[in-house]
Amino acid sequence: MYKQIAANKRNTIFIMMFFVVIIGIIGGVFAWVFEDWWVEAYILIFALIYALFQYHFASSLAVAMTGAREIEKKDNPKLYNAVENLTITAGLPMPKVYIIDDPAPNAFATGKDPDHAIVAATTGLLNIMDKRELEAVMAHELSHVKNYDIRVSMITFGLVCVVGFISDIGIRMLWRDSRSEDRSPVGAIIILITSIFAPLAASLAQLAVSREREYLADASAAHLTRYPEGMIAALKKLDEHSRPMRRQNAATEALYINEPLKKGTFASLFSTHPPIEKRIERLENAKNKF
């Protein structure tokens, strides 16, 4: 477990370096096409400022994008007590607890470290889970907190946003400049390709760091509760009652315990979540070890 925490801290640096390279490439392409190398400087400065902003405020943005509201114990004792008891068992600081008014059963955790963590559950999740299953789901989310997965997810979330934003600016600049007779069509094609494939590369990077984290959090939750059957039962209910969330956003997709977006067969190949049946299979095979 400690190795995974250390690995996640290192991965934070590697992910940021990867995105700096992507952003640098985007800026270089734009600067070359528009024949102004200050464009790259502006993009890199903007990306640096945006990354620092995201590091400190991404969790608040994620909460705002999901429509979550903070609660106290009196608002929902069932959820609050489950989180409180598990944090004591795990030796973690008490995170802020949120509820999302959405019939789709789901939950997420975010924050830059365990001292600034947030856990949230949907009303749909609270309606279908019994006490043991809810504890398993919250243990899963708190495992993301303890393993520092939340920091990796938060930074990845922020940088995916900035790559998409810069790519969108590039397409808008290209559209505005398309009437210029002096502009090379080759440059326009390069910007278009870059603006399409840069967000795709960013999303693939997000996918790469998400799937194994879900397997680890499932196992960590089973270990924390000492009741793997609770995690298995919770996953089965998530699979049975799965539905898209009302407020969908691809940038926050990786934060959730279950896939929050509606996807087709092809798009599911690029999901940030492994199939629930495989998660259940792993727990079934390992439940005698907990």
PASEBA-1860 file (N, C-alpha, C; in nm, 3 decimals):
! residues 290
1> MYKQIAAN> 0.082/-0.120/0.000/0.000/0.000/0.000/0.086/0.126/0.000 ~ 0.189/0.124/0.086/0.278/0.240/0.092/0.351/0.259/-0.040 ~ 0.382/0.148/-0.109/0.446/0.158/-0.240/0.353/0.227/-0.340 ~ 0.222/0.194/-0.331/0.126/0.254/-0.422/0.114/0.403/-0.396 ~ 0.113/0.443/-0.269/0.106/0.585/-0.235/0.226/0.660/-0.291 ~ 0.346/0.602/-0.273/0.468/0.664/-0.325/0.464/0.670/-0.477 ~ 0.413/0.562/-0.540/0.403/0.560/-0.686/0.308/0.668/-0.735 ~ 0.197/0.689/-0.665/0.102/0.791/-0.706/0.160/0.930/-0.694
9> KRNTIFIM> 0.243/0.953/-0.593/0.308/1.083/-0.579/0.406/1.105/-0.695 ~ 0.478/1.000/-0.735/0.568/1.012/-0.850/0.489/1.031/-0.979 ~ 0.378/0.958/-0.990/0.296/0.969/-1.111/0.243/1.110/-1.132 ~ 0.219/1.182/-1.022/0.174/1.320/-1.033/0.274/1.402/-1.113 ~ 0.403/1.385/-1.084/0.509/1.458/-1.154/0.515/1.415/-1.301 ~ 0.509/1.284/-1.325/0.516/1.234/-1.463/0.398/1.282/-1.547 ~ 0.280/1.283/-1.487/0.161/1.327/-1.559/0.174/1.474/-1.597 ~ 0.220/1.555/-1.502/0.237/1.697/-1.530/0.339/1.719/-1.642
17> MFFVVIIG> 0.448/1.642/-1.640/0.549/1.654/-1.746/0.490/1.614/-1.881 ~ 0.410/1.508/-1.883/0.347/1.462/-2.006/0.258/1.570/-2.065 ~ 0.180/1.634/-1.980/0.090/1.737/-2.028/0.165/1.863/-2.070 ~ 0.276/1.894/-2.003/0.358/2.008/-2.046/0.409/1.984/-2.187 ~ 0.449/1.859/-2.217/0.496/1.825/-2.352/0.383/1.843/-2.453 ~ 0.264/1.792/-2.420/0.150/1.806/-2.511/0.118/1.953/-2.536 ~ 0.113/2.030/-2.428/0.082/2.172/-2.440/0.190/2.245/-2.519 ~ 0.317/2.207/-2.496/0.427/2.266/-2.571/0.417/2.237/-2.720
25> IIGGVFAW> 0.378/2.114/-2.754/0.360/2.077/-2.895/0.247/2.158/-2.958 ~ 0.136/2.168/-2.886/0.024/2.248/-2.937/0.068/2.393/-2.962 ~ 0.137/2.450/-2.861/0.184/2.588/-2.875/0.281/2.605/-2.990 ~ 0.371/2.507/-3.009/0.467/2.514/-3.119/0.399/2.510/-3.255 ~ 0.299/2.423/-3.267/0.225/2.414/-3.394/0.152/2.545/-3.423 ~ 0.084/2.598/-3.322/0.012/2.723/-3.342/0.108/2.838/-3.377 ~ 0.222/2.843/-3.308/0.320/2.949/-3.333/0.375/2.940/-3.475 ~ 0.401/2.818/-3.521/0.457/2.799/-3.656/0.355/2.839/-3.763
33> VFEDWWVE> 0.230/2.796/-3.744/0.127/2.825/-3.844/0.096/2.974/-3.850 ~ 0.087/3.038/-3.734/0.054/3.181/-3.731/0.176/3.271/-3.737 ~ 0.296/3.207/-3.749/0.422/3.279/-3.766/0.445/3.383/-3.655 ~ 0.416/3.339/-3.535/0.435/3.426/-3.419/0.473/3.338/-3.299 ~ 0.603/3.336/-3.265/0.649/3.246/-3.160/0.610/3.292/-3.020 ~ 0.558/3.415/-3.012/0.503/3.457/-2.884/0.379/3.378/-2.848 ~ 0.313/3.320/-2.948/0.194/3.240/-2.923/0.228/3.124/-2.830 ~ 0.341/3.056/-2.856/0.379/2.944/-2.769/0.409/2.992/-2.628
41> AYILIFAL> 0.477/3.105/-2.616/0.508/3.159/-2.484/0.380/3.189/-2.408 ~ 0.283/3.250/-2.477/0.156/3.282/-2.412/0.084/3.155/-2.366 ~ 0.086/3.054/-2.453/0.018/2.928/-2.420/0.084/2.860/-2.300 ~ 0.217/2.856/-2.297/0.288/2.792/-2.186/0.265/2.867/-2.055 ~ 0.266/3.001/-2.062/0.241/3.080/-1.941/0.098/3.057/-1.891 ~ 0.004/3.058/-1.986/-0.135/3.033/-1.950/-0.150/2.895/-1.887 ~ -0.086/2.793/-1.948/-0.097/2.655/-1.898/-0.039/2.645/-1.757 ~ 0.073/2.712/-1.731/0.135/2.709/-1.598/0.042/2.771/-1.494
49> IYALFQYH> -0.012/2.888/-1.526/-0.103/2.955/-1.433/-0.228/2.870/-1.410 ~ -0.278/2.814/-1.519/-0.399/2.733/-1.510/-0.374/2.607/-1.426 ~ -0.256/2.544/-1.446/-0.223/2.423/-1.370/-0.215/2.453/-1.221 ~ -0.153/2.566/-1.185/-0.144/2.605/-1.044/-0.283/2.633/-0.988 ~ -0.366/2.698/-1.069/-0.503/2.726/-1.026/-0.578/2.595/-1.003 ~ -0.563/2.502/-1.097/-0.632/2.374/-1.085/-0.587/2.297/-0.963 ~ -0.458/2.303/-0.932/-0.405/2.229/-0.817/-0.476/2.272/-0.689 ~ -0.506/2.400/-0.678/-0.566/2.452/-0.556/-0.719/2.454/-0.559
57> FASSLAVA> -0.778/2.461/-0.679/-0.922/2.482/-0.686/-0.998/2.376/-0.766 ~ -0.928/2.274/-0.819/-0.996/2.176/-0.904/-1.104/2.101/-0.829 ~ -1.082/2.072/-0.701/-1.184/1.999/-0.626/-1.312/2.082/-0.614 ~ -1.297/2.214/-0.593/-1.415/2.301/-0.586/-1.486/2.306/-0.721 ~ -1.408/2.309/-0.830/-1.467/2.309/-0.963/-1.542/2.179/-0.991 ~ -1.481/2.068/-0.948/-1.545/1.938/-0.970/-1.678/1.931/-0.895 ~ -1.679/1.981/-0.771/-1.803/1.984/-0.693/-1.908/2.069/-0.763 ~ -1.867/2.186/-0.813/-1.959/2.275/-0.881/-2.015/2.210/-1.009
65> MTGAREIE> -1.929/2.138/-1.082/-1.972/2.076/-1.207/-2.070/1.961/-1.183 ~ -2.060/1.897/-1.065/-2.149/1.785/-1.036/-2.276/1.828/-0.964 ~ -2.280/1.953/-0.916/-2.397/2.001/-0.845/-2.408/1.947/-0.703 ~ -2.296/1.902/-0.646/-2.297/1.846/-0.511/-2.316/1.956/-0.406 ~ -2.379/1.920/-0.293/-2.396/2.014/-0.183/-2.341/1.951/-0.055 ~ -2.272/2.032/0.024/-2.213/1.983/0.147/-2.320/1.957/0.253 ~ -2.300/1.851/0.331/-2.395/1.818/0.437/-2.324/1.808/0.572 ~ -2.404/1.812/0.677/-2.358/1.783/0.813/-2.425/1.654/0.858
73> KKDNPKLY> -2.385/1.607/0.976/-2.436/1.478/1.023/-2.589/1.476/1.031 ~ -2.649/1.585/1.075/-2.795/1.589/1.092/-2.869/1.581/0.959 ~ -2.802/1.618/0.850/-2.867/1.617/0.718/-2.885/1.476/0.664 ~ -2.787/1.388/0.689/-2.796/1.249/0.645/-2.705/1.164/0.734 ~ -2.755/1.126/0.852/-2.674/1.048/0.947/-2.618/0.918/0.888 ~ -2.696/0.853/0.801/-2.654/0.726/0.742/-2.523/0.741/0.666 ~ -2.515/0.841/0.580/-2.394/0.863/0.500/-2.282/0.919/0.587 ~ -2.313/1.019/0.666/-2.210/1.086/0.745/-2.145/0.989/0.844
81> NAVENLTI> -2.224/0.909/0.912/-2.170/0.813/1.009/-2.083/0.708/0.941 ~ -2.124/0.664/0.822/-2.043/0.566/0.748/-1.906/0.622/0.717 ~ -1.901/0.747/0.670/-1.774/0.810/0.638/-1.692/0.833/0.765 ~ -1.757/0.881/0.869/-1.687/0.911/0.995/-1.624/0.786/1.056 ~ -1.699/0.677/1.062/-1.647/0.553/1.120/-1.531/0.497/1.039 ~ -1.542/0.506/0.908/-1.436/0.453/0.822/-1.308/0.537/0.831 ~ -1.322/0.669/0.843/-1.202/0.753/0.855/-1.128/0.722/0.985 ~ -1.202/0.693/1.090/-1.138/0.655/1.217/-1.062/0.523/1.200
89> TAGLPMPK> -1.126/0.427/1.135/-1.063/0.296/1.111/-0.939/0.310/1.024 ~ -0.947/0.396/0.921/-0.835/0.412/0.827/-0.728/0.508/0.879 ~ -0.757/0.578/0.988/-0.661/0.676/1.040/-0.649/0.799/0.953 ~ -0.760/0.842/0.894/-0.761/0.957/0.804/-0.831/1.076/0.870 ~ -0.798/1.198/0.829/-0.877/1.313/0.873/-1.018/1.302/0.815 ~ -1.115/1.359/0.885/-1.253/1.356/0.837/-1.267/1.446/0.715 ~ -1.307/1.390/0.600/-1.327/1.473/0.480/-1.459/1.547/0.486 ~ -1.478/1.643/0.397/-1.608/1.705/0.380/-1.698/1.606/0.307
97> VYIIDDPA> -1.824/1.603/0.345/-1.918/1.507/0.288/-2.023/1.583/0.206 ~ -2.047/1.533/0.085/-2.141/1.598/-0.006/-2.244/1.497/-0.056 ~ -2.359/1.548/-0.096/-2.463/1.467/-0.161/-2.497/1.531/-0.296 ~ -2.514/1.446/-0.398/-2.554/1.492/-0.531/-2.697/1.446/-0.554 ~ -2.785/1.537/-0.586/-2.926/1.504/-0.612/-2.938/1.446/-0.753 ~ -2.923/1.314/-0.761/-2.925/1.246/-0.890/-2.967/1.101/-0.867 ~ -3.062/1.049/-0.945/-3.108/0.911/-0.926/-3.007/0.805/-0.969 ~ -2.906/0.844/-1.046/-2.803/0.749/-1.087/-2.715/0.715/-0.967
105> PNAFATGK> -2.699/0.588/-0.932/-2.616/0.552/-0.817/-2.467/0.572/-0.848 ~ -2.402/0.658/-0.772/-2.261/0.684/-0.796/-2.201/0.756/-0.676 ~ -2.069/0.767/-0.675/-1.997/0.836/-0.568/-1.860/0.875/-0.620 ~ -1.799/0.975/-0.558/-1.664/1.013/-0.597/-1.589/1.074/-0.479 ~ -1.459/1.083/-0.494/-1.373/1.152/-0.397/-1.279/1.243/-0.475 ~ -1.245/1.356/-0.415/-1.152/1.447/-0.479/-1.079/1.528/-0.371 ~ -0.983/1.609/-0.413/-0.903/1.688/-0.321/-0.756/1.673/-0.351 ~ -0.673/1.762/-0.298/-0.531/1.756/-0.328/-0.453/1.666/-0.234
113> DPDHAIVA> -0.510/1.634/-0.117/-0.446/1.543/-0.021/-0.550/1.505/0.084 ~ -0.518/1.409/0.173/-0.616/1.366/0.273/-0.666/1.479/0.365 ~ -0.587/1.583/0.385/-0.629/1.694/0.471/-0.728/1.788/0.402 ~ -0.742/1.774/0.270/-0.833/1.861/0.195/-0.924/1.776/0.105 ~ -0.971/1.665/0.160/-1.047/1.569/0.079/-1.196/1.595/0.086 ~ -1.263/1.550/-0.018/-1.409/1.558/-0.030/-1.459/1.421/-0.077 ~ -1.565/1.371/-0.015/-1.632/1.251/-0.065/-1.778/1.286/-0.090 ~ -1.834/1.228/-0.194/-1.972/1.260/-0.231/-2.044/1.134/-0.277
121> ATTGLLNI> -2.173/1.130/-0.252/-2.257/1.020/-0.298/-2.386/1.077/-0.356 ~ -2.442/1.008/-0.453/-2.568/1.052/-0.512/-2.686/1.001/-0.428 ~ -2.799/1.068/-0.442/-2.920/1.021/-0.376/-2.960/0.883/-0.428 ~ -2.930/0.858/-0.555/-2.959/0.726/-0.612/-2.882/0.616/-0.543 ~ -2.756/0.643/-0.509/-2.673/0.545/-0.437/-2.730/0.520/-0.298 ~ -2.765/0.627/-0.227/-2.816/0.615/-0.090/-2.948/0.538/-0.087 ~ -3.023/0.546/-0.194/-3.155/0.480/-0.197/-3.145/0.329/-0.216 ~ -3.039/0.281/-0.281/-3.034/0.137/-0.312/-2.936/0.057/-0.226
129> MDKRELEA> -2.846/0.125/-0.157/-2.745/0.053/-0.080/-2.788/0.032/0.065 ~ -2.765/-0.091/0.116/-2.785/-0.111/0.259/-2.661/-0.063/0.334 ~ -2.660/-0.077/0.466/-2.553/-0.022/0.548/-2.416/-0.077/0.508 ~ -2.404/-0.208/0.493/-2.275/-0.270/0.459/-2.228/-0.228/0.320 ~ -2.321/-0.222/0.226/-2.284/-0.183/0.089/-2.242/-0.037/0.082 ~ -2.313/0.049/0.154/-2.275/0.191/0.156/-2.138/0.208/0.219 ~ -2.110/0.134/0.326/-1.978/0.140/0.388/-1.870/0.096/0.290 ~ -1.899/-0.006/0.209/-1.802/-0.054/0.111/-1.772/0.054/0.007
137> VMAHELSH> -1.878/0.121/-0.042/-1.859/0.226/-0.142/-1.778/0.342/-0.083 ~ -1.812/0.382/0.039/-1.738/0.492/0.102/-1.595/0.450/0.134 ~ -1.575/0.322/0.169/-1.438/0.272/0.189/-1.358/0.277/0.060 ~ -1.425/0.249/-0.051/-1.361/0.261/-0.182/-1.315/0.404/-0.205 ~ -1.403/0.500/-0.179/-1.368/0.641/-0.201/-1.258/0.687/-0.105 ~ -1.266/0.644/0.020/-1.162/0.682/0.117/-1.029/0.615/0.085 ~ -1.034/0.501/0.018/-0.909/0.437/-0.027/-0.842/0.523/-0.133 ~ -0.922/0.586/-0.220/-0.865/0.681/-0.316/-0.796/0.797/-0.243
145> VKNYDIRV> -0.857/0.838/-0.132/-0.797/0.947/-0.052/-0.665/0.901/0.010 ~ -0.668/0.785/0.074/-0.550/0.736/0.145/-0.436/0.703/0.049 ~ -0.470/0.653/-0.068/-0.368/0.615/-0.167/-0.318/0.733/-0.250 ~ -0.371/0.853/-0.223/-0.336/0.974/-0.298/-0.380/0.966/-0.444 ~ -0.476/0.877/-0.473/-0.534/0.874/-0.607/-0.604/1.006/-0.638 ~ -0.660/1.068/-0.535/-0.735/1.192/-0.558/-0.647/1.301/-0.615 ~ -0.519/1.305/-0.572/-0.429/1.408/-0.624/-0.401/1.383/-0.771 ~ -0.374/1.256/-0.806/-0.348/1.222/-0.947/-0.470/1.255/-1.032
153> SMITFGLV> -0.588/1.216/-0.983/-0.711/1.242/-1.058/-0.737/1.391/-1.075 ~ -0.713/1.467/-0.969/-0.741/1.609/-0.972/-0.652/1.681/-1.072 ~ -0.523/1.649/-1.069/-0.430/1.714/-1.161/-0.459/1.671/-1.305 ~ -0.487/1.542/-1.324/-0.522/1.494/-1.458/-0.648/1.563/-1.508 ~ -0.748/1.574/-1.421/-0.873/1.642/-1.455/-0.846/1.785/-1.501 ~ -0.763/1.857/-1.425/-0.734/1.996/-1.459/-0.660/2.009/-1.591 ~ -0.563/1.921/-1.613/-0.482/1.932/-1.734/-0.557/1.886/-1.858 ~ -0.646/1.788/-1.843/-0.732/1.751/-1.956/-0.817/1.870/-1.997
161> CVVGFISD> -0.866/1.943/-1.897/-0.946/2.063/-1.926/-0.866/2.167/-2.003 ~ -0.740/2.191/-1.960/-0.661/2.296/-2.024/-0.623/2.257/-2.166 ~ -0.593/2.128/-2.190/-0.561/2.084/-2.326/-0.683/2.103/-2.417 ~ -0.799/2.065/-2.367/-0.921/2.083/-2.446/-0.950/2.229/-2.473 ~ -0.926/2.315/-2.373/-0.951/2.458/-2.388/-0.858/2.520/-2.492 ~ -0.729/2.485/-2.484/-0.632/2.539/-2.579/-0.663/2.490/-2.720 ~ -0.700/2.364/-2.733/-0.734/2.310/-2.865/-0.855/2.382/-2.923 ~ -0.952/2.411/-2.838/-1.071/2.484/-2.881/-1.034/2.624/-2.929
169> IGIRMLWR> -0.942/2.690/-2.857/-0.896/2.823/-2.898/-0.829/2.815/-3.036 ~ -0.748/2.709/-3.057/-0.681/2.692/-3.185/-0.779/2.681/-3.301 ~ -0.885/2.603/-3.281/-0.986/2.588/-3.386/-1.058/2.719/-3.412 ~ -1.087/2.794/-3.306/-1.154/2.924/-3.322/-1.063/3.024/-3.395 ~ -0.934/3.023/-3.361/-0.839/3.111/-3.430/-0.830/3.075/-3.578 ~ -0.831/2.944/-3.603/-0.824/2.897/-3.741/-0.948/2.941/-3.818 ~ -1.064/2.929/-3.757/-1.189/2.969/-3.821/-1.190/3.119/-3.850 ~ -1.144/3.197/-3.752/-1.142/3.342/-3.769/-1.044/3.384/-3.878
177> DSRSEDRS> -0.935/3.305/-3.891/-0.829/3.341/-3.985/-0.845/3.272/-4.121 ~ -0.955/3.196/-4.136/-0.970/3.115/-4.257/-0.990/3.197/-4.383 ~ -1.029/3.323/-4.368/-1.052/3.407/-4.486/-0.925/3.467/-4.542 ~ -0.815/3.450/-4.469/-0.689/3.507/-4.516/-0.638/3.429/-4.637 ~ -0.612/3.499/-4.745/-0.565/3.433/-4.867/-0.419/3.389/-4.855 ~ -0.346/3.449/-4.760/-0.204/3.417/-4.745/-0.183/3.293/-4.658 ~ -0.285/3.246/-4.592/-0.268/3.135/-4.499/-0.256/3.003/-4.574 ~ -0.154/2.926/-4.540/-0.132/2.798/-4.605/-0.237/2.696/-4.561
185> PVGAIIIL> -0.296/2.623/-4.656/-0.392/2.520/-4.617/-0.327/2.407/-4.539 ~ -0.196/2.386/-4.560/-0.123/2.283/-4.486/-0.123/2.317/-4.338 ~ -0.097/2.444/-4.307/-0.097/2.488/-4.168/-0.233/2.470/-4.104 ~ -0.337/2.500/-4.182/-0.473/2.485/-4.129/-0.502/2.338/-4.097 ~ -0.459/2.250/-4.185/-0.481/2.106/-4.162/-0.405/2.059/-4.039 ~ -0.281/2.108/-4.022/-0.199/2.068/-3.907/-0.264/2.113/-3.777 ~ -0.315/2.237/-3.774/-0.382/2.287/-3.653/-0.506/2.203/-3.624 ~ -0.580/2.171/-3.728/-0.702/2.093/-3.710/-0.670/1.955/-3.652
193> ITSIFAPL> -0.567/1.891/-3.709/-0.528/1.758/-3.661/-0.480/1.766/-3.516 ~ -0.397/1.866/-3.487/-0.345/1.883/-3.351/-0.457/1.907/-3.252 ~ -0.553/1.991/-3.292/-0.663/2.026/-3.202/-0.757/1.909/-3.177 ~ -0.757/1.813/-3.267/-0.840/1.693/-3.248/-0.767/1.587/-3.167 ~ -0.639/1.563/-3.203/-0.567/1.452/-3.141/-0.504/1.486/-3.006 ~ -0.479/1.614/-2.978/-0.423/1.650/-2.847/-0.521/1.616/-2.733 ~ -0.649/1.654/-2.743/-0.743/1.611/-2.638/-0.757/1.460/-2.628 ~ -0.747/1.391/-2.744/-0.754/1.245/-2.743/-0.637/1.186/-2.665
201> AASLAQLA> -0.516/1.239/-2.688/-0.399/1.192/-2.615/-0.414/1.220/-2.466 ~ -0.468/1.337/-2.433/-0.490/1.372/-2.293/-0.589/1.276/-2.228 ~ -0.694/1.241/-2.301/-0.794/1.149/-2.247/-0.738/1.009/-2.229 ~ -0.651/0.966/-2.321/-0.589/0.835/-2.309/-0.496/0.830/-2.187 ~ -0.428/0.941/-2.160/-0.343/0.949/-2.041/-0.429/0.938/-1.916 ~ -0.544/1.004/-1.918/-0.636/0.996/-1.805/-0.685/0.853/-1.787 ~ -0.715/0.786/-1.898/-0.760/0.647/-1.893/-0.653/0.557/-1.832 ~ -0.527/0.580/-1.872/-0.417/0.494/-1.827/-0.399/0.498/-1.676
209> VSREREYL> -0.423/0.614/-1.616/-0.399/0.625/-1.472/-0.525/0.593/-1.390 ~ -0.637/0.565/-1.456/-0.762/0.547/-1.384/-0.799/0.402/-1.359 ~ -0.782/0.317/-1.458/-0.835/0.181/-1.448/-0.773/0.101/-1.334 ~ -0.640/0.102/-1.323/-0.575/0.026/-1.216/-0.609/0.082/-1.079 ~ -0.633/0.214/-1.073/-0.670/0.274/-0.945/-0.803/0.220/-0.894 ~ -0.895/0.189/-0.986/-1.024/0.137/-0.945/-1.010/-0.003/-0.886 ~ -0.929/-0.087/-0.950/-0.905/-0.221/-0.896/-0.843/-0.212/-0.757 ~ -0.744/-0.124/-0.742/-0.676/-0.110/-0.613/-0.772/-0.059/-0.506
217> ADASAAHL> -0.857/0.039/-0.541/-0.951/0.093/-0.443/-1.055/-0.011/-0.402 ~ -1.097/-0.096/-0.494/-1.189/-0.205/-0.459/-1.124/-0.297/-0.356 ~ -1.000/-0.336/-0.382/-0.929/-0.425/-0.290/-0.904/-0.357/-0.156 ~ -0.868/-0.229/-0.161/-0.841/-0.155/-0.038/-0.968/-0.141/0.045 ~ -1.082/-0.123/-0.021/-1.210/-0.112/0.050/-1.244/-0.244/0.119 ~ -1.222/-0.355/0.049/-1.248/-0.486/0.109/-1.157/-0.509/0.230 ~ -1.034/-0.463/0.220/-0.939/-0.477/0.330/-0.979/-0.388/0.448 ~ -1.024/-0.266/0.418/-1.059/-0.171/0.523/-1.183/-0.217/0.601
225> TRYPEGMI> -1.283/-0.266/0.531/-1.407/-0.311/0.596/-1.398/-0.454/0.648 ~ -1.298/-0.529/0.601/-1.284/-0.671/0.634/-1.406/-0.750/0.590 ~ -1.473/-0.699/0.487/-1.595/-0.763/0.440/-1.603/-0.749/0.288 ~ -1.527/-0.832/0.213/-1.526/-0.821/0.067/-1.663/-0.843/0.004 ~ -1.750/-0.921/0.072/-1.883/-0.944/0.018/-1.962/-0.814/0.005 ~ -1.934/-0.718/0.095/-2.002/-0.589/0.087/-1.964/-0.514/-0.039 ~ -1.835/-0.514/-0.074/-1.789/-0.447/-0.196/-1.843/-0.518/-0.319 ~ -1.845/-0.651/-0.315/-1.896/-0.728/-0.429/-2.045/-0.700/-0.449
233> AALKKLDE> -2.122/-0.698/-0.340/-2.265/-0.671/-0.349/-2.291/-0.528/-0.398 ~ -2.210/-0.434/-0.352/-2.227/-0.294/-0.396/-2.200/-0.281/-0.545 ~ -2.096/-0.347/-0.594/-2.064/-0.341/-0.736/-2.175/-0.404/-0.820 ~ -2.233/-0.513/-0.770/-2.342/-0.578/-0.843/-2.463/-0.484/-0.853 ~ -2.491/-0.413/-0.745/-2.603/-0.317/-0.749/-2.572/-0.200/-0.841 ~ -2.447/-0.154/-0.840/-2.409/-0.046/-0.931/-2.427/-0.088/-1.076 ~ -2.394/-0.213/-1.103/-2.408/-0.265/-1.239/-2.556/-0.280/-1.276 ~ -2.633/-0.331/-1.183/-2.775/-0.356/-1.208/-2.855/-0.227/-1.227
241> HSRPMRRQ> -2.822/-0.124/-1.148/-2.897/0.002/-1.151/-2.824/0.113/-1.226 ~ -2.720/0.078/-1.300/-2.638/0.179/-1.367/-2.721/0.260/-1.467 ~ -2.699/0.390/-1.465/-2.764/0.481/-1.560/-2.680/0.608/-1.569 ~ -2.688/0.681/-1.680/-2.610/0.805/-1.693/-2.656/0.910/-1.592 ~ -2.564/0.989/-1.545/-2.598/1.097/-1.454/-2.658/1.214/-1.530 ~ -2.736/1.295/-1.461/-2.801/1.408/-1.525/-2.700/1.511/-1.573 ~ -2.607/1.546/-1.485/-2.505/1.646/-1.520/-2.379/1.572/-1.561 ~ -2.363/1.555/-1.691/-2.251/1.478/-1.743/-2.138/1.570/-1.786
249> NAATEALY> -2.016/1.528/-1.755/-1.899/1.603/-1.797/-1.783/1.505/-1.807 ~ -1.723/1.497/-1.927/-1.615/1.401/-1.949/-1.495/1.430/-1.860 ~ -1.475/1.556/-1.822/-1.359/1.592/-1.740/-1.365/1.532/-1.601 ~ -1.488/1.510/-1.547/-1.501/1.455/-1.413/-1.528/1.304/-1.414 ~ -1.529/1.244/-1.531/-1.565/1.103/-1.546/-1.481/1.011/-1.458 ~ -1.349/1.035/-1.454/-1.259/0.944/-1.384/-1.275/0.950/-1.232 ~ -1.343/1.051/-1.180/-1.355/1.066/-1.036/-1.451/0.963/-0.975 ~ -1.548/0.916/-1.053/-1.658/0.837/-0.998/-1.622/0.690/-0.980
257> INEPLKKG> -1.699/0.623/-0.893/-1.679/0.479/-0.871/-1.734/0.398/-0.989 ~ -1.834/0.454/-1.058/-1.896/0.386/-1.172/-1.905/0.482/-1.288 ~ -1.907/0.429/-1.408/-1.912/0.511/-1.529/-2.034/0.603/-1.526 ~ -2.013/0.738/-1.525/-2.127/0.830/-1.515/-2.186/0.875/-1.648 ~ -2.120/0.838/-1.760/-2.162/0.886/-1.891/-2.229/0.775/-1.970 ~ -2.315/0.814/-2.061/-2.375/0.718/-2.152/-2.282/0.698/-2.270 ~ -2.245/0.570/-2.294/-2.148/0.543/-2.401/-2.193/0.425/-2.485 ~ -2.152/0.428/-2.612/-2.177/0.317/-2.700/-2.069/0.212/-2.684
265> TFASLFST> -2.079/0.106/-2.762/-1.983/-0.005/-2.753/-1.841/0.041/-2.784 ~ -1.825/0.122/-2.890/-1.691/0.167/-2.928/-1.634/0.262/-2.823 ~ -1.716/0.357/-2.778/-1.669/0.455/-2.681/-1.632/0.391/-2.549 ~ -1.698/0.278/-2.514/-1.668/0.213/-2.388/-1.526/0.159/-2.383 ~ -1.465/0.139/-2.501/-1.325/0.096/-2.504/-1.234/0.201/-2.445 ~ -1.277/0.327/-2.448/-1.197/0.437/-2.397/-1.248/0.485/-2.261 ~ -1.324/0.399/-2.193/-1.375/0.436/-2.061/-1.262/0.441/-1.959 ~ -1.275/0.532/-1.862/-1.176/0.541/-1.756/-1.197/0.432/-1.651
273> HPPIEKRI> -1.307/0.357/-1.662/-1.339/0.253/-1.565/-1.329/0.114/-1.627 ~ -1.270/0.018/-1.555/-1.274/-0.120/-1.604/-1.415/-0.175/-1.591 ~ -1.451/-0.276/-1.669/-1.585/-0.334/-1.659/-1.613/-0.384/-1.517 ~ -1.733/-0.361/-1.469/-1.767/-0.400/-1.332/-1.756/-0.551/-1.312 ~ -1.790/-0.628/-1.416/-1.779/-0.774/-1.401/-1.635/-0.818/-1.374 ~ -1.539/-0.746/-1.432/-1.398/-0.780/-1.407/-1.356/-0.738/-1.266 ~ -1.412/-0.627/-1.219/-1.383/-0.583/-1.082/-1.438/-0.685/-0.981 ~ -1.559/-0.733/-1.009/-1.619/-0.834/-0.921/-1.538/-0.963/-0.925
281> ERLENAKN> -1.495/-1.001/-1.044/-1.417/-1.125/-1.059/-1.287/-1.118/-0.979 ~ -1.220/-1.004/-0.983/-1.096/-0.990/-0.906/-1.121/-1.002/-0.757 ~ -1.228/-0.941/-0.711/-1.259/-0.950/-0.568/-1.298/-1.092/-0.528 ~ -1.375/-1.159/-0.612/-1.414/-1.297/-0.584/-1.291/-1.387/-0.572 ~ -1.195/-1.367/-0.661/-1.074/-1.449/-0.660/-0.984/-1.421/-0.541 ~ -0.994/-1.300/-0.485/-0.902/-1.262/-0.378/-0.969/-1.250/-0.242 ~ -1.099/-1.276/-0.232/-1.168/-1.243/-0.106/-1.122/-1.328/0.012 ~ -1.063/-1.443/-0.012/-1.010/-1.523/0.100/-0.880/-1.467/0.156
289> KF> -0.822/-1.368/0.087/-0.696/-1.309/0.132/-0.717/-1.187/0.223 ~ -0.841/-1.137/0.230/-0.865/-1.017/0.309/-0.882/-1.051/0.456
END
